[in-house]
Amino acid sequence: MDKLYTVTTGAPLLGMKPHTLRKIAREHGWGIQPGGRGTPRLFTLEQLLEIRGRGRKWSKVEEQENRDALGLGPIYPIKADK
């Protein structure tokens, strides 16, 4: 089974605050609430990557996201020593 993330654990991976993730997830219907309204919203890693792919890209957010946990490479290519 894939690991599940809550708003609190998923937001730092995306470089945003939990309130922001909660708001956009509610607006777009992302994530699941297995206990119904008022229970924590859950996300898979694939859903978090989908949210990341649809949102606007700000350099501040990209610098704050946990690219290792998301399975992404570095933002800028690493220069080889000459």
C-alpha angles and dihedrals in degrees: 000000000000120000114262124218129203125213088265096051098034099049096066089052088058094043095246139107120266091244091057093050091046091051098049092041090054093046094050100032095243121159129018134266105204093183094048131242115354095028125106116284113235129208135189120220089254091055091049090052090050090052089048091050095052098045128086116270117236119175090228091057093045090052091053099046120101099242094178093056090046091051094242129136127239119299094238126034113259111243115231117233113252 
